[in-house]
Amino acid sequence: KAGVTQTPRYLIKTRGQQVTLSCSPISGHRSVSWYQQTPGQGLQFLFEYFSETQRNKGNFPGRFSGRQFSNSRSEMNVSTLELGDSALYLCASSWAGTGAGEQYFGPGTRLTVT
Amino acid sequence: GIQVEQSPPDLILQEGANSTLRCNFSDSVNNLQWFHQNPWGQLINLFYIPSGTKQNGRLSATTVATERYSLLYISSSQTTDSGVYFCAVERGGQGNLIFGKGTKLSVKP
């Protein structure tokens, strides 16, 4: 069974631009979560989607948004990029109908904002 | 919110040595996972272990939920074990994992 895939793997953007990252979960998994990893803050939860509905949201500004499609693929968008948004963005999927369940992570998208 | 503390923060071993990594958490949890982050950044699942003991080859893990800690044992370490090991917990089915700061392991040949 194929693992979680994320595209693109690397991205360089300029301050003020917006960016969209994509995540395809493991087949059959309906929950998709997004995390941000930075050297200073570590791994932090952004949001979680299940059956196209956002079930849970972390403590990030409204510039960070996401959505999930009927095939469980998910996208996250960051608008008006700031230098501090430079990070590794990780997507995880699970089969769990409730709670986080056993989460499987993709390879991540490394975003650099200049 | 729940606090997750991992120790030690850094660990340097000679190849072939054994090690124990610890994860303490401040409240009851219903989900605990151990991950290994490889040099390219991907988090690799090691164990899903909200309680009890599991073994997978040279690695094993024990979670004592009543005492709010988990241990990851690595035996006969290899250079490929190098990387950062994360413990992550979920409280009360909230739907997200809360990560510790990790243990950075370096295995020297």
Backbone of each chain as ProteinMPNN parsed JSONL, in Angstrom:
{"seq_chain_A": "KAGVTQTPRYLIKTRGQQVTLSCSPISGHRSVSWYQQTPGQGLQFLFEYFSETQRNKGNFPGRFSGRQFSNSRSEMNVSTLELGDSALYLCASSWAGTGAGEQYFGPGTRLTVT", "coords_chain_A": {"N_chain_A": [[0.861, -1.192, 0.0], [0.595, 2.179, -0.878], [2.336, 4.912, 0.651], [1.828, 7.985, 2.531], [1.726, 10.799, 0.505], [3.291, 13.862, -0.438], [3.191, 16.972, -2.056], [4.498, 20.082, -3.324], [7.889, 18.84, -2.797], [9.849, 20.632, -2.108], [9.976, 24.172, -1.761], [10.272, 27.543, -2.653], [9.438, 30.72, -1.701], [8.414, 34.189, -1.829], [8.147, 36.791, 0.598], [4.852, 37.818, 1.383], [3.628, 36.504, -0.709], [1.416, 33.753, -1.611], [0.872, 30.261, -0.817], [0.231, 26.892, -1.758], [-0.061, 23.679, -0.499], [-0.006, 20.153, -1.007], [-1.509, 17.022, -0.088], [-1.725, 13.557, -0.189], [-3.466, 10.989, 1.257], [-2.893, 7.727, 2.791], [-4.391, 5.032, 1.109], [-7.767, 4.557, 1.872], [-7.635, 5.802, 4.304], [-9.274, 8.33, 6.091], [-8.849, 10.506, 7.62], [-6.936, 13.409, 7.763], [-4.157, 15.159, 8.861], [-2.308, 18.157, 9.569], [0.934, 19.397, 10.253], [3.335, 21.701, 11.51], [6.813, 22.106, 11.442], [9.427, 23.64, 13.046], [12.73, 24.818, 13.905], [12.688, 26.316, 16.27], [10.128, 26.104, 17.488], [9.458, 23.467, 17.32], [7.444, 20.576, 16.598], [4.255, 21.362, 15.628], [0.735, 21.285, 15.778], [-1.472, 21.948, 13.13], [-4.093, 21.672, 11.725], [-6.89, 19.382, 11.382], [-8.62, 17.191, 9.243], [-11.575, 15.413, 8.46], [-13.498, 13.41, 6.47], [-14.019, 15.597, 4.73], [-14.495, 17.66, 6.491], [-13.398, 20.107, 8.775], [-12.16, 19.1, 11.769], [-10.657, 19.763, 13.915], [-8.504, 22.274, 15.162], [-5.396, 23.921, 15.367], [-3.4, 26.385, 17.126], [-2.985, 28.67, 15.216], [-2.598, 31.542, 13.04], [-5.255, 33.016, 11.001], [-4.269, 33.08, 8.447], [-3.442, 30.643, 7.733], [-4.909, 27.965, 6.229], [-7.069, 25.245, 5.254], [-8.288, 22.414, 3.372], [-10.314, 19.587, 2.522], [-10.823, 17.075, 0.141], [-13.327, 15.067, -1.578], [-12.11, 12.653, -2.13], [-10.429, 12.304, -0.061], [-7.953, 13.509, -0.27], [-5.918, 16.299, 0.665], [-5.425, 19.809, 0.986], [-3.341, 22.495, 2.029], [-3.22, 25.964, 2.637], [-1.285, 28.872, 2.714], [-1.51, 32.203, 3.213], [-0.279, 35.505, 2.369], [2.591, 35.295, 3.003], [5.059, 35.071, 5.572], [8.386, 35.605, 6.866], [8.747, 33.938, 9.038], [7.219, 31.764, 8.456], [8.69, 29.916, 7.209], [9.457, 26.595, 7.13], [9.214, 23.036, 7.83], [6.581, 21.34, 6.529], [4.381, 18.951, 7.509], [2.318, 16.263, 6.683], [-0.159, 14.035, 7.86], [-1.847, 10.897, 7.896], [-4.665, 8.947, 8.986], [-6.73, 6.117, 9.849], [-8.577, 6.575, 11.708], [-11.795, 7.02, 13.044], [-12.556, 8.505, 15.183], [-10.727, 10.757, 17.239], [-7.091, 10.981, 17.086], [-5.87, 8.611, 16.3], [-3.639, 6.061, 14.931], [-1.099, 7.628, 13.478], [0.275, 8.246, 10.265], [2.975, 9.557, 8.592], [3.79, 11.778, 5.868], [6.515, 12.624, 3.577], [6.957, 15.317, 3.805], [6.883, 18.881, 3.1], [9.238, 21.211, 2.36], [9.34, 24.484, 3.062], [10.611, 27.551, 2.123], [10.78, 30.902, 2.887], [11.596, 33.934, 1.502]], "CA_chain_A": [[0.0, 0.0, 0.0], [1.407, 3.377, -0.965], [2.314, 5.744, 1.839], [1.34, 9.344, 2.391], [2.563, 11.575, -0.406], [3.135, 15.309, -0.341], [3.8, 17.744, -3.136], [5.849, 19.704, -3.76], [8.784, 18.513, -1.692], [10.581, 21.853, -1.755], [9.31, 25.363, -2.291], [10.833, 28.826, -2.234], [8.485, 31.793, -1.975], [8.775, 35.517, -1.348], [7.21, 37.382, 1.565], [3.644, 38.39, 0.808], [2.986, 35.567, -1.629], [0.683, 32.673, -0.977], [1.354, 28.953, -1.231], [-0.676, 25.762, -1.545], [0.615, 22.394, -0.371], [-0.949, 19.072, -1.227], [-1.257, 15.788, 0.639], [-2.58, 12.422, -0.519], [-3.331, 10.04, 2.359], [-2.885, 6.298, 2.507], [-5.691, 4.598, 0.623], [-8.667, 4.104, 2.928], [-7.586, 6.725, 5.447], [-10.154, 9.467, 5.867], [-8.407, 11.632, 8.441], [-5.675, 14.026, 7.364], [-3.714, 16.212, 9.783], [-1.152, 18.927, 9.134], [1.809, 19.86, 11.317], [4.454, 22.563, 11.121], [8.018, 21.86, 12.244], [10.476, 24.651, 12.985], [13.757, 24.577, 14.934], [12.372, 26.996, 17.519], [8.859, 25.677, 18.088], [9.265, 22.029, 17.209], [6.315, 20.102, 15.811], [3.012, 21.939, 16.124], [-0.462, 20.874, 15.057], [-2.174, 23.012, 12.4], [-5.517, 21.315, 11.662], [-7.218, 18.011, 11.024], [-9.835, 17.039, 8.461], [-12.149, 14.068, 8.36], [-14.654, 13.44, 5.575], [-14.154, 16.953, 4.177], [-14.836, 18.621, 7.548], [-12.336, 20.391, 9.734], [-12.613, 18.643, 13.087], [-9.792, 20.232, 14.98], [-7.618, 23.325, 14.663], [-4.381, 24.377, 16.299], [-3.341, 27.812, 17.423], [-2.294, 29.382, 14.15], [-3.431, 32.637, 12.509], [-6.179, 32.697, 9.924], [-3.57, 32.973, 7.151], [-3.288, 29.212, 7.488], [-6.209, 27.343, 6.011], [-6.969, 23.964, 4.564], [-9.528, 21.792, 2.939], [-10.183, 18.18, 2.158], [-11.693, 16.732, -0.975], [-14.111, 13.843, -1.376], [-11.221, 11.474, -2.21], [-9.611, 12.431, 1.153], [-6.775, 14.362, -0.483], [-6.053, 17.554, 1.4], [-4.531, 20.911, 0.666], [-3.288, 23.595, 2.972], [-2.858, 27.216, 2.006], [-0.796, 29.936, 3.58], [-1.565, 33.469, 2.474], [0.572, 36.594, 2.867], [3.702, 34.601, 3.662], [6.02, 35.791, 6.406], [9.652, 34.873, 6.995], [8.568, 32.925, 10.078], [6.48, 30.6, 7.936], [9.673, 28.952, 6.71], [9.313, 25.427, 7.992], [8.861, 21.769, 7.208], [5.153, 21.079, 6.727], [4.153, 17.514, 7.475], [0.944, 15.8, 6.611], [-0.32, 12.677, 8.388], [-3.179, 10.342, 7.714], [-5.021, 7.807, 9.826], [-8.046, 5.561, 9.564], [-9.401, 6.777, 12.9], [-13.042, 7.759, 12.942], [-12.531, 9.482, 16.269], [-9.387, 10.942, 17.754], [-5.987, 11.03, 16.128], [-5.526, 7.281, 15.809], [-2.235, 5.846, 14.623], [-0.86, 8.545, 12.362], [1.369, 7.95, 9.351], [3.398, 10.836, 8.034], [4.416, 11.906, 4.572], [7.907, 13.087, 3.609], [7.004, 16.739, 4.127], [7.211, 19.939, 2.143], [10.114, 22.207, 3.011], [9.023, 25.814, 2.541], [11.524, 28.642, 2.475], [10.231, 32.217, 2.554], [12.698, 34.908, 1.463]], "C_chain_A": [[0.89, 1.232, 0.0], [1.249, 4.203, 0.299], [1.702, 7.102, 1.565], [2.286, 10.099, 1.454], [2.254, 13.054, -0.259], [3.837, 15.969, -1.525], [3.571, 19.224, -2.913], [6.721, 19.34, -2.561], [9.544, 19.743, -1.193], [9.917, 23.037, -2.459], [10.024, 26.594, -1.767], [9.858, 29.909, -2.662], [9.016, 33.097, -1.387], [7.717, 35.999, -0.357], [6.023, 38.026, 0.845], [2.923, 37.491, -0.173], [2.141, 34.569, -0.858], [1.171, 31.341, -1.536], [0.293, 27.903, -0.925], [0.121, 24.474, -1.543], [-0.428, 21.29, -0.462], [-0.522, 17.805, -0.494], [-2.25, 14.724, 0.186], [-2.392, 11.359, 0.543], [-3.192, 8.61, 1.865], [-4.302, 5.894, 2.098], [-6.545, 4.046, 1.766], [-8.662, 4.988, 4.158], [-8.439, 7.952, 5.137], [-9.772, 10.687, 6.697], [-7.046, 12.115, 7.948], [-5.37, 15.171, 8.319], [-2.494, 16.894, 9.207], [-0.392, 19.435, 10.362], [2.894, 20.75, 10.707], [5.64, 22.254, 12.021], [9.033, 22.95, 11.994], [11.497, 24.354, 14.075], [13.375, 25.183, 16.284], [11.158, 26.446, 18.237], [8.617, 24.183, 18.028], [8.086, 21.692, 16.308], [5.019, 20.616, 16.426], [1.866, 21.574, 15.189], [-1.138, 22.082, 14.409], [-3.685, 22.758, 12.37], [-5.674, 19.889, 11.193], [-8.547, 17.984, 10.291], [-10.264, 15.588, 8.441], [-13.406, 14.188, 7.526], [-15.016, 14.869, 5.18], [-14.507, 18.015, 5.213], [-13.632, 18.846, 8.448], [-12.833, 20.043, 11.123], [-11.851, 19.314, 14.223], [-8.818, 21.248, 14.398], [-6.653, 23.716, 15.747], [-4.388, 25.888, 16.414], [-2.475, 28.546, 16.416], [-3.2, 30.474, 13.599], [-4.271, 32.199, 11.318], [-5.533, 32.634, 8.552], [-3.371, 31.511, 6.749], [-4.682, 28.594, 7.341], [-6.026, 26.03, 5.282], [-8.32, 23.515, 4.072], [-9.243, 20.331, 2.603], [-11.217, 17.874, 1.085], [-12.375, 15.39, -0.725], [-13.267, 12.588, -1.475], [-10.209, 11.463, -1.06], [-8.307, 13.197, 0.945], [-7.002, 15.711, 0.181], [-5.058, 18.577, 0.866], [-4.502, 21.865, 1.846], [-2.739, 24.825, 2.243], [-2.341, 28.182, 3.067], [-0.789, 31.217, 2.75], [-0.628, 34.484, 3.132], [1.748, 36.038, 3.666], [4.61, 35.555, 4.418], [7.281, 34.942, 6.525], [9.511, 33.721, 7.99], [7.782, 31.714, 9.64], [7.424, 29.57, 7.329], [9.708, 27.767, 7.663], [9.186, 24.176, 7.141], [7.394, 21.516, 7.548], [4.892, 19.593, 6.485], [2.673, 17.203, 7.498], [0.904, 14.374, 7.155], [-1.723, 12.191, 8.101], [-3.406, 9.191, 8.682], [-6.405, 7.332, 9.426], [-9.053, 5.96, 10.626], [-10.661, 7.572, 12.608], [-13.177, 8.79, 14.037], [-11.101, 9.578, 16.782], [-8.332, 10.89, 16.66], [-5.676, 9.668, 15.528], [-4.034, 7.147, 15.593], [-1.937, 6.625, 13.344], [0.393, 8.141, 11.584], [1.695, 9.228, 8.583], [3.982, 10.721, 6.633], [5.819, 12.465, 4.703], [8.056, 14.576, 3.887], [7.269, 17.632, 2.935], [8.046, 20.972, 2.885], [9.901, 23.54, 2.323], [10.046, 26.821, 3.05], [10.911, 29.938, 1.992], [11.362, 33.235, 2.616], [12.16, 36.333, 1.359]], "O_chain_A": [[1.832, 1.322, 0.787], [0.196, 4.205, 0.937], [1.13, 7.339, 0.501], [3.505, 10.034, 1.608], [1.118, 13.448, 0.005], [4.928, 15.567, -1.93], [2.537, 19.6, -2.36], [6.303, 19.526, -1.418], [9.84, 19.868, -0.004], [9.387, 22.929, -3.565], [10.343, 26.68, -0.581], [9.495, 30.007, -3.835], [9.935, 33.106, -0.567], [6.541, 35.653, -0.469], [6.188, 38.693, -0.177], [1.738, 37.688, -0.444], [2.146, 34.538, 0.372], [1.803, 31.294, -2.591], [-0.449, 28.019, 0.051], [0.887, 24.204, -2.469], [-1.576, 21.462, -0.052], [0.667, 17.55, -0.304], [-3.459, 14.953, 0.177], [-1.28, 10.865, 0.725], [-3.353, 8.324, 0.678], [-5.284, 6.361, 2.676], [-6.104, 3.184, 2.527], [-9.587, 4.931, 4.969], [-8.339, 8.535, 4.057], [-10.313, 11.774, 6.496], [-6.128, 11.322, 7.743], [-6.209, 16.039, 8.558], [-1.733, 16.292, 8.449], [-0.984, 19.842, 11.362], [3.305, 20.573, 9.56], [5.483, 22.152, 13.237], [9.455, 23.164, 10.857], [11.167, 23.705, 15.067], [13.704, 24.622, 17.329], [11.157, 26.333, 19.463], [7.664, 23.686, 18.628], [7.77, 22.43, 15.375], [4.719, 20.346, 17.589], [2.019, 21.56, 13.968], [-1.349, 23.108, 15.056], [-4.46, 23.538, 12.923], [-4.742, 19.268, 10.682], [-9.491, 18.675, 10.675], [-9.446, 14.669, 8.409], [-14.289, 14.985, 7.844], [-16.17, 15.287, 5.285], [-14.791, 19.156, 4.849], [-12.94, 17.904, 8.833], [-13.811, 20.617, 11.603], [-12.345, 19.416, 15.346], [-8.36, 21.095, 13.265], [-7.031, 23.834, 16.913], [-5.258, 26.572, 15.876], [-1.369, 28.988, 16.731], [-4.423, 30.362, 13.673], [-4.03, 31.154, 10.713], [-6.162, 32.191, 7.591], [-3.161, 31.195, 5.578], [-5.519, 28.701, 8.237], [-4.95, 25.742, 4.758], [-9.347, 24.146, 4.321], [-8.098, 19.915, 2.427], [-12.346, 18.363, 1.132], [-12.041, 14.674, 0.219], [-13.665, 11.546, -0.953], [-9.244, 10.698, -1.087], [-7.622, 13.502, 1.921], [-8.128, 16.204, 0.251], [-3.99, 18.229, 0.362], [-5.489, 22.028, 2.565], [-1.9, 24.715, 1.349], [-2.892, 28.287, 4.163], [-0.134, 31.291, 1.71], [-0.241, 34.337, 4.292], [1.872, 36.29, 4.864], [4.891, 36.671, 3.981], [7.254, 33.729, 6.314], [10.093, 32.653, 7.798], [7.687, 30.735, 10.38], [6.999, 28.47, 6.976], [9.96, 27.924, 8.858], [9.067, 24.237, 5.918], [7.018, 21.484, 8.72], [5.15, 19.063, 5.405], [1.894, 17.806, 8.237], [1.831, 13.596, 6.932], [-2.672, 12.974, 8.068], [-2.461, 8.546, 9.137], [-7.155, 8.042, 8.756], [-10.249, 5.715, 10.471], [-10.614, 8.647, 12.01], [-13.825, 9.822, 13.858], [-10.357, 8.597, 16.761], [-8.641, 10.772, 15.474], [-5.263, 9.579, 14.372], [-3.254, 8.002, 16.013], [-2.458, 6.314, 12.273], [1.413, 7.755, 12.155], [0.821, 9.88, 8.012], [4.581, 9.71, 6.267], [6.272, 12.752, 5.811], [9.156, 15.047, 4.173], [7.8, 17.205, 1.91], [7.622, 21.53, 3.897], [10.237, 23.709, 1.151], [10.304, 26.922, 4.249], [10.559, 30.064, 0.82], [12.013, 33.386, 3.65], [12.939, 37.285, 1.314]]}, "seq_chain_B": "GIQVEQSPPDLILQEGANSTLRCNFSDSVNNLQWFHQNPWGQLINLFYIPSGTKQNGRLSATTVATERYSLLYISSSQTTDSGVYFCAVERGGQGNLIFGKGTKLSVKP", "coords_chain_B": {"N_chain_B": [[-2.291, 23.026, 28.846], [-1.382, 19.645, 27.958], [1.871, 18.507, 28.834], [4.825, 17.328, 27.289], [7.708, 15.683, 27.873], [10.942, 14.852, 26.882], [13.766, 12.792, 27.394], [17.23, 11.691, 27.238], [18.06, 14.987, 25.894], [20.082, 14.904, 23.996], [22.122, 12.291, 22.705], [24.936, 10.331, 22.452], [26.299, 7.527, 21.039], [28.349, 4.576, 20.837], [28.598, 2.389, 18.111], [26.752, -0.582, 18.448], [26.137, -0.325, 21.102], [23.654, -0.154, 23.76], [20.577, 1.645, 24.419], [18.322, 3.797, 26.249], [15.484, 5.696, 25.854], [13.452, 8.251, 27.17], [10.092, 9.274, 27.831], [8.074, 11.533, 29.329], [4.826, 12.453, 30.389], [2.323, 14.862, 31.216], [-0.319, 14.405, 31.858], [-3.169, 12.196, 31.711], [-3.32, 10.024, 28.875], [-4.669, 8.886, 25.739], [-3.437, 7.931, 23.595], [-0.329, 7.18, 22.262], [2.61, 7.613, 20.51], [5.725, 6.606, 19.082], [8.262, 7.997, 17.089], [10.745, 8.032, 14.507], [12.75, 10.438, 13.156], [14.081, 10.795, 10.063], [17.162, 11.798, 8.333], [16.189, 13.248, 6.186], [13.893, 14.327, 6.987], [11.482, 12.944, 7.204], [8.998, 11.465, 9.244], [9.112, 8.433, 10.755], [7.088, 5.762, 11.622], [7.435, 4.106, 14.676], [6.356, 2.869, 17.019], [3.004, 2.375, 18.065], [1.682, 2.909, 21.012], [-0.195, 3.137, 23.446], [-0.368, 1.876, 25.902], [1.292, -0.742, 27.75], [3.674, -3.158, 26.4], [5.761, -3.442, 23.556], [7.561, -5.032, 20.907], [9.897, -4.759, 18.266], [12.047, -6.142, 16.384], [15.24, -4.895, 16.983], [14.29, -2.892, 18.514], [12.261, -1.845, 21.224], [9.381, -0.95, 23.191], [7.868, 0.505, 26.047], [5.002, 1.508, 27.739], [3.838, 3.015, 30.616], [1.002, 3.844, 31.551], [-0.375, 4.647, 33.844], [1.583, 5.78, 35.377], [2.452, 7.718, 33.773], [4.541, 7.687, 31.764], [6.751, 6.722, 29.089], [9.003, 4.416, 27.604], [11.618, 3.975, 25.275], [13.525, 1.473, 23.954], [16.628, 0.826, 22.513], [18.531, -1.6, 21.151], [21.828, -2.925, 20.539], [22.856, -0.806, 18.827], [22.972, 0.801, 15.608], [24.609, 2.655, 12.98], [22.69, 3.615, 11.309], [20.594, 4.09, 12.973], [20.782, 6.617, 13.833], [19.518, 9.946, 14.289], [16.544, 11.854, 15.028], [14.435, 11.125, 17.707], [11.075, 11.067, 18.404], [8.483, 11.404, 20.767], [4.988, 11.294, 20.924], [1.806, 12.366, 22.003], [-1.728, 11.96, 22.557], [-4.48, 13.505, 24.006], [-7.452, 12.529, 25.429], [-8.884, 11.907, 23.039], [-8.769, 14.122, 21.38], [-7.897, 14.512, 18.837], [-5.472, 15.358, 17.808], [-1.907, 15.07, 17.732], [0.467, 15.711, 20.283], [3.677, 16.753, 20.462], [6.837, 15.85, 21.913], [10.056, 17.453, 22.452], [11.995, 15.91, 21.388], [14.676, 13.443, 21.127], [17.949, 13.622, 20.194], [19.828, 11.346, 18.565], [23.024, 10.107, 18.051], [24.921, 7.76, 16.467], [28.027, 6.406, 16.524], [30.481, 4.986, 14.332]], "CA_chain_B": [[-2.333, 21.813, 28.057], [-0.503, 18.549, 28.36], [3.29, 18.697, 28.568], [5.54, 16.104, 26.935], [9.136, 15.917, 28.075], [11.774, 13.731, 26.481], [15.138, 12.834, 27.886], [17.965, 12.955, 27.246], [17.905, 15.736, 24.645], [21.108, 14.448, 23.065], [22.732, 11.03, 23.111], [25.961, 9.854, 21.525], [26.615, 6.134, 21.341], [29.197, 3.81, 19.951], [27.856, 1.307, 17.456], [26.679, -1.801, 19.246], [25.676, -0.034, 22.463], [22.216, -0.101, 23.998], [20.143, 2.931, 24.965], [16.933, 3.96, 26.678], [14.958, 7.049, 25.715], [12.3, 8.374, 28.056], [9.064, 10.273, 27.513], [7.146, 11.787, 30.44], [3.714, 13.315, 30.013], [1.799, 15.486, 32.438], [-1.72, 14.073, 32.104], [-3.524, 10.91, 31.115], [-3.413, 10.057, 27.421], [-5.281, 7.705, 25.136], [-2.7, 7.637, 22.371], [1.085, 7.526, 22.361], [3.384, 7.057, 19.411], [7.135, 6.91, 18.95], [8.683, 8.188, 15.711], [12.133, 8.321, 14.198], [12.824, 11.357, 12.034], [15.32, 10.534, 9.334], [17.858, 13.04, 7.949], [15.435, 13.968, 5.17], [12.758, 14.966, 7.646], [10.282, 12.132, 7.334], [8.731, 10.791, 10.51], [8.862, 7.012, 10.549], [6.41, 5.156, 12.775], [8.116, 3.023, 15.381], [5.374, 2.166, 17.841], [1.762, 2.96, 18.553], [1.733, 2.174, 22.272], [-0.814, 3.872, 24.56], [-0.066, 1.166, 27.142], [1.878, -2.05, 27.538], [5.01, -3.339, 25.842], [5.838, -3.975, 22.204], [8.916, -5.198, 20.406], [10.048, -4.87, 16.829], [13.475, -6.308, 16.121], [16.125, -4.382, 18.036], [13.596, -1.837, 19.242], [11.093, -2.182, 22.016], [8.831, 0.199, 23.896], [6.971, 0.239, 27.167], [4.275, 2.661, 28.255], [3.145, 2.82, 31.879], [0.072, 4.966, 31.475], [-0.748, 5.096, 35.189], [2.675, 6.594, 35.898], [2.643, 8.784, 32.787], [5.8, 7.699, 31.057], [7.017, 5.681, 28.108], [10.414, 4.184, 27.349], [11.989, 3.349, 24.012], [14.807, 0.795, 24.081], [17.312, 0.484, 21.283], [19.638, -2.493, 21.462], [22.837, -3.125, 19.484], [22.615, 0.322, 17.937], [23.662, 0.883, 14.329], [24.726, 4.046, 12.529], [21.419, 3.988, 10.668], [19.644, 4.491, 14.02], [20.971, 8.05, 14.097], [18.385, 10.797, 13.932], [15.805, 12.374, 16.178], [13.326, 10.278, 18.133], [9.994, 11.845, 18.994], [7.325, 10.836, 21.433], [3.824, 12.155, 20.708], [0.639, 11.86, 22.732], [-3.036, 12.574, 22.33], [-5.271, 13.475, 25.225], [-8.906, 12.533, 25.385], [-9.469, 11.834, 21.707], [-8.896, 15.469, 20.824], [-7.701, 14.446, 17.396], [-4.159, 15.786, 17.347], [-0.767, 14.639, 18.516], [1.323, 16.729, 20.902], [5.011, 16.187, 20.383], [7.948, 16.308, 22.719], [11.099, 18.139, 21.684], [12.815, 14.905, 20.735], [16.022, 13.045, 21.552], [18.82, 13.486, 19.035], [20.732, 10.216, 18.757], [24.129, 9.959, 17.099], [25.613, 6.494, 16.653], [29.328, 6.492, 15.867], [30.997, 3.648, 13.925]], "C_chain_B": [[-1.326, 20.79, 28.539], [0.93, 18.855, 27.953], [3.929, 17.342, 28.284], [7.032, 16.404, 27.017], [9.925, 14.677, 27.711], [13.19, 13.916, 27.021], [15.887, 11.583, 27.436], [17.711, 13.726, 25.95], [18.892, 15.299, 23.572], [21.753, 13.184, 23.625], [23.717, 10.605, 22.033], [26.372, 8.455, 21.959], [27.641, 5.589, 20.371], [28.339, 2.698, 19.35], [27.899, 0.043, 18.311], [26.164, -1.586, 20.659], [24.15, -0.041, 22.518], [21.839, 1.261, 24.571], [18.671, 2.893, 25.348], [16.553, 5.425, 26.579], [13.668, 7.112, 26.518], [11.382, 9.503, 27.604], [8.135, 10.366, 28.716], [6.034, 12.711, 29.952], [2.914, 13.681, 31.262], [0.352, 15.119, 32.762], [-2.022, 12.737, 31.434], [-3.709, 11.064, 29.606], [-4.097, 8.794, 26.918], [-4.548, 7.267, 23.88], [-1.256, 8.039, 22.611], [1.813, 6.85, 21.215], [4.844, 7.483, 19.541], [7.464, 6.984, 17.453], [10.193, 8.377, 15.655], [12.124, 9.267, 12.995], [14.159, 11.168, 11.329], [15.947, 11.851, 8.871], [17.111, 13.856, 6.905], [14.135, 14.552, 5.721], [11.521, 14.106, 7.828], [10.194, 11.466, 8.696], [8.335, 9.35, 10.22], [8.225, 6.448, 11.806], [7.262, 4.044, 13.37], [7.101, 2.189, 16.154], [4.145, 3.039, 18.074], [1.5, 2.228, 19.859], [1.14, 2.994, 23.419], [-0.639, 3.18, 25.912], [0.611, -0.148, 26.776], [3.257, -2.012, 26.918], [4.916, -3.949, 24.46], [7.293, -4.1, 21.808], [8.879, -5.334, 18.9], [11.544, -4.923, 16.53], [14.319, -5.822, 17.28], [15.468, -3.305, 18.893], [12.45, -2.417, 20.057], [10.637, -0.935, 22.76], [7.899, -0.277, 24.985], [6.315, 1.532, 27.571], [3.57, 2.256, 29.543], [2.209, 4.011, 32.033], [-0.267, 5.521, 32.854], [0.331, 5.973, 35.798], [3.132, 7.647, 34.898], [4.056, 8.845, 32.211], [5.864, 6.553, 30.07], [8.522, 5.612, 27.882], [10.598, 3.519, 25.993], [13.391, 2.779, 24.19], [15.366, 0.492, 22.687], [18.503, -0.394, 21.657], [20.555, -2.634, 20.244], [22.725, -2.049, 18.412], [23.502, 0.281, 16.689], [23.689, 2.337, 13.887], [23.424, 4.538, 11.889], [20.341, 4.343, 11.698], [19.755, 5.98, 14.336], [19.782, 8.854, 13.594], [17.728, 11.299, 15.197], [14.603, 11.474, 16.449], [12.307, 11.13, 18.862], [8.964, 10.933, 19.651], [6.176, 11.814, 21.205], [2.622, 11.526, 21.384], [-0.611, 12.589, 22.282], [-3.818, 12.433, 23.623], [-6.756, 13.469, 24.884], [-9.528, 12.514, 24.011], [-9.629, 13.175, 21.038], [-8.594, 15.535, 19.336], [-6.37, 14.952, 16.905], [-3.086, 15.27, 18.291], [-0.009, 15.852, 19.044], [2.69, 16.102, 21.056], [5.923, 16.721, 21.479], [9.004, 16.957, 21.835], [12.091, 17.174, 21.039], [14.12, 14.609, 21.445], [16.851, 12.863, 20.289], [19.875, 12.428, 19.319], [21.785, 10.206, 17.654], [24.858, 8.666, 17.427], [26.895, 6.536, 15.836], [29.846, 5.102, 15.515], [32.234, 3.273, 14.717]], "O_chain_B": [[-0.519, 21.061, 29.428], [1.181, 19.39, 26.873], [3.626, 16.344, 28.939], [7.544, 17.275, 26.313], [9.618, 13.578, 28.174], [13.722, 15.023, 27.092], [15.277, 10.527, 27.265], [17.189, 13.151, 24.995], [18.577, 15.32, 22.382], [21.909, 13.023, 24.835], [23.373, 10.53, 20.853], [26.746, 8.235, 23.111], [27.785, 6.068, 19.246], [27.464, 2.145, 20.015], [28.949, -0.343, 18.825], [25.796, -2.542, 21.341], [23.46, 0.051, 21.503], [22.682, 1.952, 25.144], [17.892, 2.082, 24.849], [17.218, 6.29, 27.149], [12.89, 6.158, 26.547], [11.82, 10.526, 27.078], [7.483, 9.387, 29.079], [6.284, 13.643, 29.188], [2.841, 12.917, 32.225], [-0.154, 15.48, 33.825], [-1.205, 12.218, 30.674], [-4.188, 12.091, 29.124], [-4.1, 7.764, 27.592], [-4.98, 6.347, 23.185], [-0.992, 9.131, 23.114], [1.647, 5.653, 20.982], [5.154, 8.566, 20.038], [7.012, 6.158, 16.66], [10.825, 8.817, 16.615], [11.564, 8.945, 11.948], [15.224, 11.355, 11.917], [15.329, 12.908, 9.002], [17.38, 15.048, 6.754], [13.374, 15.192, 4.995], [10.598, 14.502, 8.54], [11.187, 10.97, 9.23], [7.35, 9.087, 9.53], [8.739, 6.624, 12.911], [7.744, 3.16, 12.662], [6.997, 0.976, 15.973], [4.235, 4.254, 18.253], [1.135, 1.052, 19.84], [1.878, 3.493, 24.269], [-0.75, 3.825, 26.954], [0.518, -0.611, 25.639], [3.924, -0.977, 26.907], [4.11, -4.845, 24.211], [8.152, -3.371, 22.305], [7.968, -5.935, 18.329], [12.214, -3.895, 16.436], [14.15, -6.267, 18.415], [16.042, -2.863, 19.889], [11.767, -3.35, 19.634], [11.402, 0.014, 22.938], [7.236, -1.307, 24.868], [6.989, 2.55, 27.732], [2.808, 1.29, 29.572], [2.585, 5.049, 32.577], [-0.428, 6.73, 33.014], [0.038, 6.818, 36.643], [4.087, 8.38, 35.151], [4.684, 9.904, 32.173], [5.148, 5.558, 30.185], [9.222, 6.621, 27.96], [9.842, 2.625, 25.612], [14.327, 3.502, 24.533], [14.669, -0.025, 21.814], [19.384, 0.035, 22.403], [20.132, -2.486, 19.097], [22.525, -2.348, 17.235], [24.63, -0.211, 16.723], [22.896, 3.154, 14.355], [23.107, 5.727, 11.929], [19.281, 4.847, 11.326], [18.905, 6.533, 15.034], [19.131, 8.494, 12.613], [18.278, 11.188, 16.293], [13.857, 11.114, 15.538], [12.635, 11.828, 19.821], [8.633, 9.857, 19.154], [6.368, 13.027, 21.284], [2.439, 10.31, 21.346], [-0.556, 13.677, 21.71], [-3.817, 11.376, 24.254], [-7.237, 14.318, 24.134], [-10.616, 13.061, 23.829], [-10.526, 13.357, 20.215], [-8.98, 16.484, 18.654], [-6.139, 14.98, 15.696], [-3.323, 15.062, 19.482], [0.138, 16.868, 18.364], [2.847, 15.061, 21.693], [5.807, 17.867, 21.913], [8.859, 17.003, 20.614], [12.929, 17.583, 20.236], [14.608, 15.402, 22.25], [16.512, 12.059, 19.421], [20.713, 12.595, 20.205], [21.46, 10.288, 16.469], [25.356, 8.495, 18.54], [26.861, 6.682, 14.614], [29.681, 4.156, 16.284], [32.796, 2.197, 14.511]]}, "name": "protein", "num_of_chains": 2, "seq": "KAGVTQTPRYLIKTRGQQVTLSCSPISGHRSVSWYQQTPGQGLQFLFEYFSETQRNKGNFPGRFSGRQFSNSRSEMNVSTLELGDSALYLCASSWAGTGAGEQYFGPGTRLTVTGIQVEQSPPDLILQEGANSTLRCNFSDSVNNLQWFHQNPWGQLINLFYIPSGTKQNGRLSATTVATERYSLLYISSSQTTDSGVYFCAVERGGQGNLIFGKGTKLSVKP"}
